[in-house]
């Protein structure tokens, strides 16, 4: 088998394994919802600036 076909076959197999692992993660892993808090100073807000 020529070298280019070996390379293409290897890349196709690796791509298939990567794609399959993404599909498995999407179907079997559930994210946990959580609350995120972040304090913002009034000087950073546009509505409180005196311009």
mmCIF entry with sequence, helices, sheets and N, C-alpha, C, O atoms, coordinates in Angstrom:
data_MODEL
# 
_entry.id   MODEL 
# 
_entity.id                         1 
_entity.type                       polymer 
_entity.pdbx_number_of_molecules   1 
# 
_entity_poly.entity_id                      1 
_entity_poly.type                           'polypeptide(L)' 
_entity_poly.nstd_linkage                   no 
_entity_poly.nstd_monomer                   no 
_entity_poly.pdbx_seq_one_letter_code       
;(UNK)(UNK)(UNK)(UNK)(UNK)(UNK)(UNK)(UNK)(UNK)(UNK)(UNK)(UNK)(UNK)(UNK)(UNK)(UNK)
(UNK)(UNK)(UNK)(UNK)(UNK)(UNK)(UNK)(UNK)(UNK)(UNK)(UNK)(UNK)(UNK)(UNK)(UNK)(UNK)
(UNK)(UNK)(UNK)(UNK)(UNK)(UNK)(UNK)(UNK)(UNK)(UNK)(UNK)(UNK)(UNK)(UNK)(UNK)(UNK)
(UNK)(UNK)(UNK)
;
_entity_poly.pdbx_seq_one_letter_code_can   XXXXXXXXXXXXXXXXXXXXXXXXXXXXXXXXXXXXXXXXXXXXXXXXXXX 
_entity_poly.pdbx_strand_id                 A 
# 
loop_
_entity_poly_seq.entity_id 
_entity_poly_seq.num 
_entity_poly_seq.mon_id 
_entity_poly_seq.hetero 
1 1  UNK n 
1 2  UNK n 
1 3  UNK n 
1 4  UNK n 
1 5  UNK n 
1 6  UNK n 
1 7  UNK n 
1 8  UNK n 
1 9  UNK n 
1 10 UNK n 
1 11 UNK n 
1 12 UNK n 
1 13 UNK n 
1 14 UNK n 
1 15 UNK n 
1 16 UNK n 
1 17 UNK n 
1 18 UNK n 
1 19 UNK n 
1 20 UNK n 
1 21 UNK n 
1 22 UNK n 
1 23 UNK n 
1 24 UNK n 
1 25 UNK n 
1 26 UNK n 
1 27 UNK n 
1 28 UNK n 
1 29 UNK n 
1 30 UNK n 
1 31 UNK n 
1 32 UNK n 
1 33 UNK n 
1 34 UNK n 
1 35 UNK n 
1 36 UNK n 
1 37 UNK n 
1 38 UNK n 
1 39 UNK n 
1 40 UNK n 
1 41 UNK n 
1 42 UNK n 
1 43 UNK n 
1 44 UNK n 
1 45 UNK n 
1 46 UNK n 
1 47 UNK n 
1 48 UNK n 
1 49 UNK n 
1 50 UNK n 
1 51 UNK n 
# 
_struct_asym.id          A 
_struct_asym.entity_id   1 
# 
loop_
_struct_conf.conf_type_id 
_struct_conf.id 
_struct_conf.pdbx_PDB_helix_id 
_struct_conf.beg_label_comp_id 
_struct_conf.beg_label_asym_id 
_struct_conf.beg_label_seq_id 
_struct_conf.pdbx_beg_PDB_ins_code 
_struct_conf.end_label_comp_id 
_struct_conf.end_label_asym_id 
_struct_conf.end_label_seq_id 
_struct_conf.pdbx_end_PDB_ins_code 
_struct_conf.beg_auth_comp_id 
_struct_conf.beg_auth_asym_id 
_struct_conf.beg_auth_seq_id 
_struct_conf.end_auth_comp_id 
_struct_conf.end_auth_asym_id 
_struct_conf.end_auth_seq_id 
_struct_conf.pdbx_PDB_helix_class 
_struct_conf.details 
_struct_conf.pdbx_PDB_helix_length 
HELX_P HELX_P1 AA1 UNK A 3  ? UNK A 28 ? UNK A 3  UNK A 28 1 ? 26 
HELX_P HELX_P2 AA2 UNK A 42 ? UNK A 44 ? UNK A 42 UNK A 44 5 ? 3  
HELX_P HELX_P3 AA3 UNK A 46 ? UNK A 48 ? UNK A 46 UNK A 48 5 ? 3  
# 
_struct_conf_type.id          HELX_P 
_struct_conf_type.criteria    ? 
_struct_conf_type.reference   ? 
# 
loop_
_atom_site.group_PDB 
_atom_site.id 
_atom_site.type_symbol 
_atom_site.label_atom_id 
_atom_site.label_alt_id 
_atom_site.label_comp_id 
_atom_site.label_asym_id 
_atom_site.label_entity_id 
_atom_site.label_seq_id 
_atom_site.pdbx_PDB_ins_code 
_atom_site.Cartn_x 
_atom_site.Cartn_y 
_atom_site.Cartn_z 
_atom_site.occupancy 
_atom_site.B_iso_or_equiv 
_atom_site.pdbx_formal_charge 
_atom_site.auth_seq_id 
_atom_site.auth_comp_id 
_atom_site.auth_asym_id 
_atom_site.auth_atom_id 
_atom_site.pdbx_PDB_model_num 
ATOM 1   N N  . UNK A 1 1  ? 0.861   -1.171 0.000  1.00 0.00 ? 1  UNK A N  1 
ATOM 2   C CA . UNK A 1 1  ? 0.000   0.000  0.000  1.00 0.00 ? 1  UNK A CA 1 
ATOM 3   C C  . UNK A 1 1  ? 0.907   1.235  0.000  1.00 0.00 ? 1  UNK A C  1 
ATOM 4   O O  . UNK A 1 1  ? 1.821   1.339  0.818  1.00 0.00 ? 1  UNK A O  1 
ATOM 5   N N  . UNK A 1 2  ? 0.656   2.141  -0.895 1.00 0.00 ? 2  UNK A N  1 
ATOM 6   C CA . UNK A 1 2  ? 1.489   3.347  -0.935 1.00 0.00 ? 2  UNK A CA 1 
ATOM 7   C C  . UNK A 1 2  ? 1.372   4.163  0.362  1.00 0.00 ? 2  UNK A C  1 
ATOM 8   O O  . UNK A 1 2  ? 0.398   4.053  1.107  1.00 0.00 ? 2  UNK A O  1 
ATOM 9   N N  . UNK A 1 3  ? 2.377   4.963  0.593  1.00 0.00 ? 3  UNK A N  1 
ATOM 10  C CA . UNK A 1 3  ? 2.455   5.729  1.842  1.00 0.00 ? 3  UNK A CA 1 
ATOM 11  C C  . UNK A 1 3  ? 1.304   6.721  1.987  1.00 0.00 ? 3  UNK A C  1 
ATOM 12  O O  . UNK A 1 3  ? 0.823   6.944  3.098  1.00 0.00 ? 3  UNK A O  1 
ATOM 13  N N  . UNK A 1 4  ? 0.855   7.320  0.885  1.00 0.00 ? 4  UNK A N  1 
ATOM 14  C CA . UNK A 1 4  ? -0.224  8.317  0.980  1.00 0.00 ? 4  UNK A CA 1 
ATOM 15  C C  . UNK A 1 4  ? -1.534  7.674  1.417  1.00 0.00 ? 4  UNK A C  1 
ATOM 16  O O  . UNK A 1 4  ? -2.314  8.286  2.147  1.00 0.00 ? 4  UNK A O  1 
ATOM 17  N N  . UNK A 1 5  ? -1.778  6.445  0.975  1.00 0.00 ? 5  UNK A N  1 
ATOM 18  C CA . UNK A 1 5  ? -2.998  5.755  1.392  1.00 0.00 ? 5  UNK A CA 1 
ATOM 19  C C  . UNK A 1 5  ? -2.939  5.380  2.868  1.00 0.00 ? 5  UNK A C  1 
ATOM 20  O O  . UNK A 1 5  ? -3.953  5.449  3.562  1.00 0.00 ? 5  UNK A O  1 
ATOM 21  N N  . UNK A 1 6  ? -1.772  4.988  3.353  1.00 0.00 ? 6  UNK A N  1 
ATOM 22  C CA . UNK A 1 6  ? -1.609  4.696  4.778  1.00 0.00 ? 6  UNK A CA 1 
ATOM 23  C C  . UNK A 1 6  ? -1.856  5.948  5.609  1.00 0.00 ? 6  UNK A C  1 
ATOM 24  O O  . UNK A 1 6  ? -2.508  5.890  6.652  1.00 0.00 ? 6  UNK A O  1 
ATOM 25  N N  . UNK A 1 7  ? -1.338  7.066  5.149  1.00 0.00 ? 7  UNK A N  1 
ATOM 26  C CA . UNK A 1 7  ? -1.533  8.330  5.856  1.00 0.00 ? 7  UNK A CA 1 
ATOM 27  C C  . UNK A 1 7  ? -3.007  8.715  5.874  1.00 0.00 ? 7  UNK A C  1 
ATOM 28  O O  . UNK A 1 7  ? -3.534  9.083  6.923  1.00 0.00 ? 7  UNK A O  1 
ATOM 29  N N  . UNK A 1 8  ? -3.673  8.635  4.738  1.00 0.00 ? 8  UNK A N  1 
ATOM 30  C CA . UNK A 1 8  ? -5.088  8.989  4.675  1.00 0.00 ? 8  UNK A CA 1 
ATOM 31  C C  . UNK A 1 8  ? -5.931  8.056  5.537  1.00 0.00 ? 8  UNK A C  1 
ATOM 32  O O  . UNK A 1 8  ? -6.834  8.507  6.241  1.00 0.00 ? 8  UNK A O  1 
ATOM 33  N N  . UNK A 1 9  ? -5.644  6.772  5.484  1.00 0.00 ? 9  UNK A N  1 
ATOM 34  C CA . UNK A 1 9  ? -6.390  5.812  6.292  1.00 0.00 ? 9  UNK A CA 1 
ATOM 35  C C  . UNK A 1 9  ? -6.191  6.092  7.779  1.00 0.00 ? 9  UNK A C  1 
ATOM 36  O O  . UNK A 1 9  ? -7.150  6.029  8.549  1.00 0.00 ? 9  UNK A O  1 
ATOM 37  N N  . UNK A 1 10 ? -4.980  6.396  8.189  1.00 0.00 ? 10 UNK A N  1 
ATOM 38  C CA . UNK A 1 10 ? -4.700  6.717  9.586  1.00 0.00 ? 10 UNK A CA 1 
ATOM 39  C C  . UNK A 1 10 ? -5.439  7.981  10.019 1.00 0.00 ? 10 UNK A C  1 
ATOM 40  O O  . UNK A 1 10 ? -6.013  8.025  11.107 1.00 0.00 ? 10 UNK A O  1 
ATOM 41  N N  . UNK A 1 11 ? -5.425  9.009  9.167  1.00 0.00 ? 11 UNK A N  1 
ATOM 42  C CA . UNK A 1 11 ? -6.126  10.255 9.503  1.00 0.00 ? 11 UNK A CA 1 
ATOM 43  C C  . UNK A 1 11 ? -7.634  10.053 9.582  1.00 0.00 ? 11 UNK A C  1 
ATOM 44  O O  . UNK A 1 11 ? -8.296  10.632 10.443 1.00 0.00 ? 11 UNK A O  1 
ATOM 45  N N  . UNK A 1 12 ? -8.178  9.235  8.687  1.00 0.00 ? 12 UNK A N  1 
ATOM 46  C CA . UNK A 1 12 ? -9.617  8.964  8.703  1.00 0.00 ? 12 UNK A CA 1 
ATOM 47  C C  . UNK A 1 12 ? -9.999  8.204  9.969  1.00 0.00 ? 12 UNK A C  1 
ATOM 48  O O  . UNK A 1 12 ? -11.021 8.504  10.585 1.00 0.00 ? 12 UNK A O  1 
ATOM 49  N N  . UNK A 1 13 ? -9.195  7.234  10.359 1.00 0.00 ? 13 UNK A N  1 
ATOM 50  C CA . UNK A 1 13 ? -9.484  6.462  11.576 1.00 0.00 ? 13 UNK A CA 1 
ATOM 51  C C  . UNK A 1 13 ? -9.391  7.354  12.811 1.00 0.00 ? 13 UNK A C  1 
ATOM 52  O O  . UNK A 1 13 ? -10.253 7.292  13.687 1.00 0.00 ? 13 UNK A O  1 
ATOM 53  N N  . UNK A 1 14 ? -8.349  8.184  12.885 1.00 0.00 ? 14 UNK A N  1 
ATOM 54  C CA . UNK A 1 14 ? -8.221  9.100  14.035 1.00 0.00 ? 14 UNK A CA 1 
ATOM 55  C C  . UNK A 1 14 ? -9.363  10.105 14.080 1.00 0.00 ? 14 UNK A C  1 
ATOM 56  O O  . UNK A 1 14 ? -9.869  10.422 15.157 1.00 0.00 ? 14 UNK A O  1 
ATOM 57  N N  . UNK A 1 15 ? -9.770  10.603 12.929 1.00 0.00 ? 15 UNK A N  1 
ATOM 58  C CA . UNK A 1 15 ? -10.909 11.520 12.891 1.00 0.00 ? 15 UNK A CA 1 
ATOM 59  C C  . UNK A 1 15 ? -12.187 10.844 13.342 1.00 0.00 ? 15 UNK A C  1 
ATOM 60  O O  . UNK A 1 15 ? -12.992 11.448 14.051 1.00 0.00 ? 15 UNK A O  1 
ATOM 61  N N  . UNK A 1 16 ? -12.387 9.592  12.937 1.00 0.00 ? 16 UNK A N  1 
ATOM 62  C CA . UNK A 1 16 ? -13.572 8.846  13.353 1.00 0.00 ? 16 UNK A CA 1 
ATOM 63  C C  . UNK A 1 16 ? -13.590 8.589  14.850 1.00 0.00 ? 16 UNK A C  1 
ATOM 64  O O  . UNK A 1 16 ? -14.639 8.685  15.488 1.00 0.00 ? 16 UNK A O  1 
ATOM 65  N N  . UNK A 1 17 ? -12.434 8.264  15.413 1.00 0.00 ? 17 UNK A N  1 
ATOM 66  C CA . UNK A 1 17 ? -12.345 8.048  16.859 1.00 0.00 ? 17 UNK A CA 1 
ATOM 67  C C  . UNK A 1 17 ? -12.632 9.354  17.597 1.00 0.00 ? 17 UNK A C  1 
ATOM 68  O O  . UNK A 1 17 ? -13.352 9.350  18.595 1.00 0.00 ? 17 UNK A O  1 
ATOM 69  N N  . UNK A 1 18 ? -12.082 10.469 17.121 1.00 0.00 ? 18 UNK A N  1 
ATOM 70  C CA . UNK A 1 18 ? -12.345 11.765 17.746 1.00 0.00 ? 18 UNK A CA 1 
ATOM 71  C C  . UNK A 1 18 ? -13.807 12.156 17.656 1.00 0.00 ? 18 UNK A C  1 
ATOM 72  O O  . UNK A 1 18 ? -14.390 12.632 18.630 1.00 0.00 ? 18 UNK A O  1 
ATOM 73  N N  . UNK A 1 19 ? -14.396 11.958 16.494 1.00 0.00 ? 19 UNK A N  1 
ATOM 74  C CA . UNK A 1 19 ? -15.807 12.296 16.298 1.00 0.00 ? 19 UNK A CA 1 
ATOM 75  C C  . UNK A 1 19 ? -16.689 11.416 17.180 1.00 0.00 ? 19 UNK A C  1 
ATOM 76  O O  . UNK A 1 19 ? -17.655 11.897 17.773 1.00 0.00 ? 19 UNK A O  1 
ATOM 77  N N  . UNK A 1 20 ? -16.363 10.147 17.264 1.00 0.00 ? 20 UNK A N  1 
ATOM 78  C CA . UNK A 1 20 ? -17.127 9.231  18.108 1.00 0.00 ? 20 UNK A CA 1 
ATOM 79  C C  . UNK A 1 20 ? -17.035 9.594  19.571 1.00 0.00 ? 20 UNK A C  1 
ATOM 80  O O  . UNK A 1 20 ? -18.024 9.491  20.296 1.00 0.00 ? 20 UNK A O  1 
ATOM 81  N N  . UNK A 1 21 ? -15.853 10.020 20.026 1.00 0.00 ? 21 UNK A N  1 
ATOM 82  C CA . UNK A 1 21 ? -15.713 10.398 21.428 1.00 0.00 ? 21 UNK A CA 1 
ATOM 83  C C  . UNK A 1 21 ? -16.514 11.656 21.751 1.00 0.00 ? 21 UNK A C  1 
ATOM 84  O O  . UNK A 1 21 ? -17.047 11.782 22.853 1.00 0.00 ? 21 UNK A O  1 
ATOM 85  N N  . UNK A 1 22 ? -16.603 12.581 20.808 1.00 0.00 ? 22 UNK A N  1 
ATOM 86  C CA . UNK A 1 22 ? -17.423 13.782 21.018 1.00 0.00 ? 22 UNK A CA 1 
ATOM 87  C C  . UNK A 1 22 ? -18.893 13.409 21.106 1.00 0.00 ? 22 UNK A C  1 
ATOM 88  O O  . UNK A 1 22 ? -19.612 13.942 21.951 1.00 0.00 ? 22 UNK A O  1 
ATOM 89  N N  . UNK A 1 23 ? -19.354 12.503 20.250 1.00 0.00 ? 23 UNK A N  1 
ATOM 90  C CA . UNK A 1 23 ? -20.752 12.054 20.287 1.00 0.00 ? 23 UNK A CA 1 
ATOM 91  C C  . UNK A 1 23 ? -21.064 11.373 21.618 1.00 0.00 ? 23 UNK A C  1 
ATOM 92  O O  . UNK A 1 23 ? -22.128 11.595 22.195 1.00 0.00 ? 23 UNK A O  1 
ATOM 93  N N  . UNK A 1 24 ? -20.141 10.546 22.107 1.00 0.00 ? 24 UNK A N  1 
ATOM 94  C CA . UNK A 1 24 ? -20.345 9.874  23.396 1.00 0.00 ? 24 UNK A CA 1 
ATOM 95  C C  . UNK A 1 24 ? -20.424 10.903 24.515 1.00 0.00 ? 24 UNK A C  1 
ATOM 96  O O  . UNK A 1 24 ? -21.283 10.782 25.389 1.00 0.00 ? 24 UNK A O  1 
ATOM 97  N N  . UNK A 1 25 ? -19.558 11.910 24.517 1.00 0.00 ? 25 UNK A N  1 
ATOM 98  C CA . UNK A 1 25 ? -19.612 12.939 25.552 1.00 0.00 ? 25 UNK A CA 1 
ATOM 99  C C  . UNK A 1 25 ? -20.921 13.716 25.517 1.00 0.00 ? 25 UNK A C  1 
ATOM 100 O O  . UNK A 1 25 ? -21.492 14.026 26.563 1.00 0.00 ? 25 UNK A O  1 
ATOM 101 N N  . UNK A 1 26 ? -21.391 14.026 24.329 1.00 0.00 ? 26 UNK A N  1 
ATOM 102 C CA . UNK A 1 26 ? -22.645 14.784 24.206 1.00 0.00 ? 26 UNK A CA 1 
ATOM 103 C C  . UNK A 1 26 ? -23.821 13.979 24.748 1.00 0.00 ? 26 UNK A C  1 
ATOM 104 O O  . UNK A 1 26 ? -24.708 14.536 25.396 1.00 0.00 ? 26 UNK A O  1 
ATOM 105 N N  . UNK A 1 27 ? -23.834 12.698 24.493 1.00 0.00 ? 27 UNK A N  1 
ATOM 106 C CA . UNK A 1 27 ? -24.984 11.884 24.875 1.00 0.00 ? 27 UNK A CA 1 
ATOM 107 C C  . UNK A 1 27 ? -24.964 11.407 26.323 1.00 0.00 ? 27 UNK A C  1 
ATOM 108 O O  . UNK A 1 27 ? -26.030 11.185 26.897 1.00 0.00 ? 27 UNK A O  1 
ATOM 109 N N  . UNK A 1 28 ? -23.800 11.244 26.931 1.00 0.00 ? 28 UNK A N  1 
ATOM 110 C CA . UNK A 1 28 ? -23.741 10.605 28.240 1.00 0.00 ? 28 UNK A CA 1 
ATOM 111 C C  . UNK A 1 28 ? -23.287 11.499 29.383 1.00 0.00 ? 28 UNK A C  1 
ATOM 112 O O  . UNK A 1 28 ? -23.353 11.069 30.534 1.00 0.00 ? 28 UNK A O  1 
ATOM 113 N N  . UNK A 1 29 ? -22.833 12.712 29.127 1.00 0.00 ? 29 UNK A N  1 
ATOM 114 C CA . UNK A 1 29 ? -22.375 13.594 30.193 1.00 0.00 ? 29 UNK A CA 1 
ATOM 115 C C  . UNK A 1 29 ? -23.373 14.739 30.347 1.00 0.00 ? 29 UNK A C  1 
ATOM 116 O O  . UNK A 1 29 ? -23.638 15.480 29.401 1.00 0.00 ? 29 UNK A O  1 
ATOM 117 N N  . UNK A 1 30 ? -23.919 14.870 31.555 1.00 0.00 ? 30 UNK A N  1 
ATOM 118 C CA . UNK A 1 30 ? -24.875 15.942 31.843 1.00 0.00 ? 30 UNK A CA 1 
ATOM 119 C C  . UNK A 1 30 ? -24.178 17.048 32.624 1.00 0.00 ? 30 UNK A C  1 
ATOM 120 O O  . UNK A 1 30 ? -23.591 16.774 33.670 1.00 0.00 ? 30 UNK A O  1 
ATOM 121 N N  . UNK A 1 31 ? -24.226 18.282 32.149 1.00 0.00 ? 31 UNK A N  1 
ATOM 122 C CA . UNK A 1 31 ? -23.603 19.380 32.898 1.00 0.00 ? 31 UNK A CA 1 
ATOM 123 C C  . UNK A 1 31 ? -24.429 19.727 34.141 1.00 0.00 ? 31 UNK A C  1 
ATOM 124 O O  . UNK A 1 31 ? -25.654 19.600 34.143 1.00 0.00 ? 31 UNK A O  1 
ATOM 125 N N  . UNK A 1 32 ? -23.750 20.157 35.174 1.00 0.00 ? 32 UNK A N  1 
ATOM 126 C CA . UNK A 1 32 ? -24.428 20.588 36.392 1.00 0.00 ? 32 UNK A CA 1 
ATOM 127 C C  . UNK A 1 32 ? -24.668 22.089 36.333 1.00 0.00 ? 32 UNK A C  1 
ATOM 128 O O  . UNK A 1 32 ? -23.708 22.854 36.237 1.00 0.00 ? 32 UNK A O  1 
ATOM 129 N N  . UNK A 1 33 ? -25.928 22.535 36.388 1.00 0.00 ? 33 UNK A N  1 
ATOM 130 C CA . UNK A 1 33 ? -26.175 23.981 36.413 1.00 0.00 ? 33 UNK A CA 1 
ATOM 131 C C  . UNK A 1 33 ? -25.745 24.563 37.753 1.00 0.00 ? 33 UNK A C  1 
ATOM 132 O O  . UNK A 1 33 ? -25.967 23.956 38.800 1.00 0.00 ? 33 UNK A O  1 
ATOM 133 N N  . UNK A 1 34 ? -25.134 25.730 37.717 1.00 0.00 ? 34 UNK A N  1 
ATOM 134 C CA . UNK A 1 34 ? -24.709 26.394 38.939 1.00 0.00 ? 34 UNK A CA 1 
ATOM 135 C C  . UNK A 1 34 ? -24.808 27.895 38.755 1.00 0.00 ? 34 UNK A C  1 
ATOM 136 O O  . UNK A 1 34 ? -24.773 28.407 37.636 1.00 0.00 ? 34 UNK A O  1 
ATOM 137 N N  . UNK A 1 35 ? -24.931 28.589 39.874 1.00 0.00 ? 35 UNK A N  1 
ATOM 138 C CA . UNK A 1 35 ? -25.069 30.033 39.862 1.00 0.00 ? 35 UNK A CA 1 
ATOM 139 C C  . UNK A 1 35 ? -23.681 30.673 39.866 1.00 0.00 ? 35 UNK A C  1 
ATOM 140 O O  . UNK A 1 35 ? -22.783 30.245 40.591 1.00 0.00 ? 35 UNK A O  1 
ATOM 141 N N  . UNK A 1 36 ? -23.532 31.691 39.054 1.00 0.00 ? 36 UNK A N  1 
ATOM 142 C CA . UNK A 1 36 ? -22.255 32.404 38.982 1.00 0.00 ? 36 UNK A CA 1 
ATOM 143 C C  . UNK A 1 36 ? -22.499 33.846 39.405 1.00 0.00 ? 36 UNK A C  1 
ATOM 144 O O  . UNK A 1 36 ? -23.389 34.512 38.876 1.00 0.00 ? 36 UNK A O  1 
ATOM 145 N N  . UNK A 1 37 ? -21.711 34.327 40.357 1.00 0.00 ? 37 UNK A N  1 
ATOM 146 C CA . UNK A 1 37 ? -21.810 35.712 40.808 1.00 0.00 ? 37 UNK A CA 1 
ATOM 147 C C  . UNK A 1 37 ? -20.508 36.425 40.492 1.00 0.00 ? 37 UNK A C  1 
ATOM 148 O O  . UNK A 1 37 ? -19.421 35.865 40.629 1.00 0.00 ? 37 UNK A O  1 
ATOM 149 N N  . UNK A 1 38 ? -20.643 37.661 40.071 1.00 0.00 ? 38 UNK A N  1 
ATOM 150 C CA . UNK A 1 38 ? -19.462 38.469 39.785 1.00 0.00 ? 38 UNK A CA 1 
ATOM 151 C C  . UNK A 1 38 ? -19.788 39.915 40.143 1.00 0.00 ? 38 UNK A C  1 
ATOM 152 O O  . UNK A 1 38 ? -20.756 40.476 39.630 1.00 0.00 ? 38 UNK A O  1 
ATOM 153 N N  . UNK A 1 39 ? -18.997 40.514 41.009 1.00 0.00 ? 39 UNK A N  1 
ATOM 154 C CA . UNK A 1 39 ? -19.221 41.895 41.430 1.00 0.00 ? 39 UNK A CA 1 
ATOM 155 C C  . UNK A 1 39 ? -18.616 42.849 40.412 1.00 0.00 ? 39 UNK A C  1 
ATOM 156 O O  . UNK A 1 39 ? -17.477 42.673 39.979 1.00 0.00 ? 39 UNK A O  1 
ATOM 157 N N  . UNK A 1 40 ? -19.394 43.864 40.032 1.00 0.00 ? 40 UNK A N  1 
ATOM 158 C CA . UNK A 1 40 ? -18.933 44.872 39.087 1.00 0.00 ? 40 UNK A CA 1 
ATOM 159 C C  . UNK A 1 40 ? -18.987 46.224 39.782 1.00 0.00 ? 40 UNK A C  1 
ATOM 160 O O  . UNK A 1 40 ? -20.003 46.574 40.381 1.00 0.00 ? 40 UNK A O  1 
ATOM 161 N N  . UNK A 1 41 ? -17.908 46.981 39.706 1.00 0.00 ? 41 UNK A N  1 
ATOM 162 C CA . UNK A 1 41 ? -17.877 48.300 40.319 1.00 0.00 ? 41 UNK A CA 1 
ATOM 163 C C  . UNK A 1 41 ? -18.782 49.251 39.540 1.00 0.00 ? 41 UNK A C  1 
ATOM 164 O O  . UNK A 1 41 ? -18.951 49.121 38.328 1.00 0.00 ? 41 UNK A O  1 
ATOM 165 N N  . UNK A 1 42 ? -19.360 50.209 40.265 1.00 0.00 ? 42 UNK A N  1 
ATOM 166 C CA . UNK A 1 42 ? -20.240 51.167 39.606 1.00 0.00 ? 42 UNK A CA 1 
ATOM 167 C C  . UNK A 1 42 ? -19.503 52.003 38.573 1.00 0.00 ? 42 UNK A C  1 
ATOM 168 O O  . UNK A 1 42 ? -20.087 52.400 37.564 1.00 0.00 ? 42 UNK A O  1 
ATOM 169 N N  . UNK A 1 43 ? -18.233 52.272 38.814 1.00 0.00 ? 43 UNK A N  1 
ATOM 170 C CA . UNK A 1 43 ? -17.468 53.082 37.865 1.00 0.00 ? 43 UNK A CA 1 
ATOM 171 C C  . UNK A 1 43 ? -17.283 52.367 36.528 1.00 0.00 ? 43 UNK A C  1 
ATOM 172 O O  . UNK A 1 43 ? -17.001 53.011 35.518 1.00 0.00 ? 43 UNK A O  1 
ATOM 173 N N  . UNK A 1 44 ? -17.437 51.044 36.514 1.00 0.00 ? 44 UNK A N  1 
ATOM 174 C CA . UNK A 1 44 ? -17.286 50.285 35.269 1.00 0.00 ? 44 UNK A CA 1 
ATOM 175 C C  . UNK A 1 44 ? -18.572 50.271 34.436 1.00 0.00 ? 44 UNK A C  1 
ATOM 176 O O  . UNK A 1 44 ? -18.545 49.961 33.245 1.00 0.00 ? 44 UNK A O  1 
ATOM 177 N N  . UNK A 1 45 ? -19.677 50.605 35.064 1.00 0.00 ? 45 UNK A N  1 
ATOM 178 C CA . UNK A 1 45 ? -20.955 50.597 34.352 1.00 0.00 ? 45 UNK A CA 1 
ATOM 179 C C  . UNK A 1 45 ? -21.170 51.900 33.605 1.00 0.00 ? 45 UNK A C  1 
ATOM 180 O O  . UNK A 1 45 ? -20.843 52.974 34.110 1.00 0.00 ? 45 UNK A O  1 
ATOM 181 N N  . UNK A 1 46 ? -21.707 51.809 32.429 1.00 0.00 ? 46 UNK A N  1 
ATOM 182 C CA . UNK A 1 46 ? -21.893 52.974 31.572 1.00 0.00 ? 46 UNK A CA 1 
ATOM 183 C C  . UNK A 1 46 ? -22.996 53.898 32.103 1.00 0.00 ? 46 UNK A C  1 
ATOM 184 O O  . UNK A 1 46 ? -22.904 55.115 31.939 1.00 0.00 ? 46 UNK A O  1 
ATOM 185 N N  . UNK A 1 47 ? -24.026 53.347 32.729 1.00 0.00 ? 47 UNK A N  1 
ATOM 186 C CA . UNK A 1 47 ? -25.170 54.173 33.146 1.00 0.00 ? 47 UNK A CA 1 
ATOM 187 C C  . UNK A 1 47 ? -24.857 55.058 34.341 1.00 0.00 ? 47 UNK A C  1 
ATOM 188 O O  . UNK A 1 47 ? -25.579 56.025 34.583 1.00 0.00 ? 47 UNK A O  1 
ATOM 189 N N  . UNK A 1 48 ? -23.810 54.762 35.093 1.00 0.00 ? 48 UNK A N  1 
ATOM 190 C CA . UNK A 1 48 ? -23.468 55.566 36.267 1.00 0.00 ? 48 UNK A CA 1 
ATOM 191 C C  . UNK A 1 48 ? -22.377 56.595 35.985 1.00 0.00 ? 48 UNK A C  1 
ATOM 192 O O  . UNK A 1 48 ? -22.022 57.365 36.877 1.00 0.00 ? 48 UNK A O  1 
ATOM 193 N N  . UNK A 1 49 ? -21.858 56.625 34.812 1.00 0.00 ? 49 UNK A N  1 
ATOM 194 C CA . UNK A 1 49 ? -20.794 57.591 34.508 1.00 0.00 ? 49 UNK A CA 1 
ATOM 195 C C  . UNK A 1 49 ? -21.405 58.972 34.247 1.00 0.00 ? 49 UNK A C  1 
ATOM 196 O O  . UNK A 1 49 ? -22.483 59.087 33.665 1.00 0.00 ? 49 UNK A O  1 
ATOM 197 N N  . UNK A 1 50 ? -20.707 60.001 34.682 1.00 0.00 ? 50 UNK A N  1 
ATOM 198 C CA . UNK A 1 50 ? -21.145 61.378 34.439 1.00 0.00 ? 50 UNK A CA 1 
ATOM 199 C C  . UNK A 1 50 ? -20.440 61.929 33.205 1.00 0.00 ? 50 UNK A C  1 
ATOM 200 O O  . UNK A 1 50 ? -19.417 62.607 33.304 1.00 0.00 ? 50 UNK A O  1 
ATOM 201 N N  . UNK A 1 51 ? -20.997 61.629 32.064 1.00 0.00 ? 51 UNK A N  1 
ATOM 202 C CA . UNK A 1 51 ? -20.377 62.103 30.820 1.00 0.00 ? 51 UNK A CA 1 
ATOM 203 C C  . UNK A 1 51 ? -21.315 63.034 30.082 1.00 0.00 ? 51 UNK A C  1 
ATOM 204 O O  . UNK A 1 51 ? -20.971 63.536 29.012 1.00 0.00 ? 51 UNK A O  1 
# 
